[in-house]
Amino acid sequence: MRYTAIDTPAVLIDLDKAEANLAKAQAFADAAGIALRPHIKTHKLPYFARRQVELGAVGITVQKLGEAEVMAEAGLTDILLTFNIIGAAKLSRLKALHQRITISVVADSLECIEGLAMTFTDPSRPLGVFVECDTGMGRCGVQLPDDALVLARAIAGSRGLFFAGLMTYPAAGKPKLAAEWLAQAKALLERNGIAVPAITTGGTPDIWKMKDAGVATEYRPGTYIYMDRSQVVSGAARFEDCALTVLATVVSRPTPGKAIADAGSKALTSDLLGLQGHGYVVEYPDARITGLSEEHGTIDVSACPVAPAIGEVIRIVPNHCCPVTNLFDDVHLIRNDELIETLPVAARGKVR
Amino acid sequence: MRYTAIDTPAVLIDLDKAEANLAKAQAFADAAGIALRPHIKTHKLPYFARRQVELGAVGITVQKLGEAEVMAEAGLTDILLTFNIIGAAKLSRLKALHQRITISVVADSLECIEGLAMTFTDPSRPLGVFVECDTGMGRCGVQLPDDALVLARAIAGSRGLFFAGLMTYPAAGKPKLAAEWLAQAKALLERNGIAVPAITTGGTPDIWKMKDAGVATEYRPGTYIYMDRSQVVSGAARFEDCALTVLATVVSRPTPGKAIADAGSKALTSDLLGLQGHGYVVEYPDARITGLSEEHGTIDVSACPVAPAIGEVIRIVPNHCCPVTNLFDDVHLIRNDELIETLPVAARGKVR
């Protein structure tokens, strides 16, 4: 079946493009001598997680316990969970996962470490804990290498935990800033007798500058498998590299300059990521998606030499592909414009 | 169980507040002599759809066939689907629904009417079709009363369809503009011998100005059941009326002025609706949610006399409650801070 016969709105994944993106990143990582640990938040599919490991990834990254549980169930055995695990319910689920697979987590406070230390008490099977470092992103993470030292000591001093290394999600476009921070922290820890087994960083915007990651030993890109409009604008991809598109139908042409598609914020999300407009229309590069309500996408087609007709299907490259896959129960794998397979998004909606 | 023991992030619905919002709107509609047909996109729950009908609603509104199917399965028998139905797959599902329940749809083009007319051909059980009118919103809908006349004639001239009336989603804050448009169209149609059985409008921002709806016979509010920050800013509600909150845990305090919660755009959506910031923190009214990534909410707590600690739970009134319920597989019904019941969001993710 040709993709144009799929009911809309729907997520299409071009397999050849995804495969090329995966292979290119793995080759870059191999050339840079850095391990790849892809973040599955982008695809949320065991299918691609397994493929990433087949191609050479050392394991996967997840952001939620629910994602880790889905991936463990699907046979993934080495998972880094890059989120502070707080509270009894989550600690209990983490413990159950740790009994089945190799899982590591992060911490950026003594409170977080304390919860882990009270849950994991078996020195014969300790939990690996990375110290999360804020190297410029301004989100989670310790602010100074001195703080990293305090937390590394607390981890190393807990009999059921071991210090796994340093973790950061760097500010986009500033990989060298992150690398400097991490180099200083590494030196400080080593001067204080604490070995740093691994240093893990990430981010698709700077994926092709992996060599600037300096002391980092591991890279955790997510978006790179599909790419999206924000990555095109940032220079990390071309539109022809974008493997994920949202298939939509033009359902109204209220005025000569306007088309309404059946893809709104419930299909494309409201993520702007600093961009103007809500996506790129593959068939109509001169169109601008000027507004979204939940089920409607308003498209300015006044600059298009020919405008789409009611009933016509179009493909939209979203601003940000990761949250898009979280909105759909299934995605359609496409090769040469033919539908190959429809997959449930197994780790969709894993908010906890 | 107290709500604070629910694992986060989670959606809480305060039943007393929701009930009060429902009752108030029904009383306003009764006083205005206008029928209420609530839009279920906000709650996506058969539980509340049934309650709305119990309280006096004439039926419900949906935006998607998938929503209509869920609601029909749950026993709702009178549904208005306010979206152009285009294409064979959807027309076939609409036909199946029409055989089970009373369902009406809208159209704003001859192309849309043609698809309906080819699918519905039985004059003994015709499909009701409203003409959608753009009365200022700038989304779908015919631009001029003259265009409404053309479409009403086309509907009335199709043997398996009947002209059900005029439908609009008005621009917020401009109910009188919509009312004028609709009055002109009604007069034009009647002058041309076409009776207008119903005129349906909607929108929570102007729900308490229902009397300004003029010739409208029916009102389709959605958000009013839960209310949200955008409705508070527009003046339609107070924060204490907001029945839906997102329960979140503070997972990091990277700096004295900053708290990170485990509710990001995957819990709150990126919808701004013209506002600054991403929600209102009930326990910390001086806090500002300054940024969201998928799983992190960054909160500026520098203006708070006391700031939340790591592990503390907070409730967030989102900017826009409707897409929030689309992100969660379940919601928690609360009364007097106690968990009453956890419900699956039956119509979540019905993109098609």
Interface residues (C-beta under 8 A of the other chain):
Chain A: D7 T8 P9 A10 K41 Q63 K64 F83 N84 I86 G87 A89 K90 D108 S109 E111 C112 G115 D134 G138 R139 C140 G141 V142 Q143 T249 V251 S252 R253 P254 T255 I260 D262 S265 K266 A267 T269 S270 D271 L272 S293 E294 E295 H296 T298 A309 I310 G311 C322 P323 N326 L327 F328 D329 G349 V351 R352
Chain B: D7 T8 P9 A10 K41 Q63 K64 F83 N84 I86 G87 A89 K90 D108 S109 E111 C112 G115 D134 G138 R139 C140 G141 V142 Q143 T249 V251 S252 R253 P254 T255 I260 D262 S265 K266 A267 T269 S270 D271 L272 S293 E294 E295 H296 T298 A309 I310 G311 C322 P323 N326 L327 F328 D329 G349 V351 R352
